[in-house]
Amino acid sequence: MEGTECQISASAGIAIYPHAGKNFETLYRNADTALYLAKDSGRGTYKIYDAYGGVMF
């Protein structure tokens, strides 16, 4: 592998307590939803779950 170049990127889904959920299951589900939307948007992106507006930014 010497001389081989490797590129790494990450996507993240974020759910903030208590706005995106008041228990683990809800926070996890909303963060997972945000993660899948981030992955669909391309590499190296993040989405934040907004329970009030029902939108991600």
Steps between C-alpha positions, in 0.01 A plus 500: 500500500802724511452795269123452489291809560186471711227759533252499787181699539220500755134588516312574822142511619433717803203502738519737798331432835227597586390661173535185289378259768483450873603134511774289347282323244359823355839673491659197335225472238519871415881498482481194274252678273732802483796271422325339204406841362861614542625193312251566220632858473855388428824428675629701791165653595287524812134556573340621822154373588251777580189363669321837490526565130528140391796597282869435493769758438 
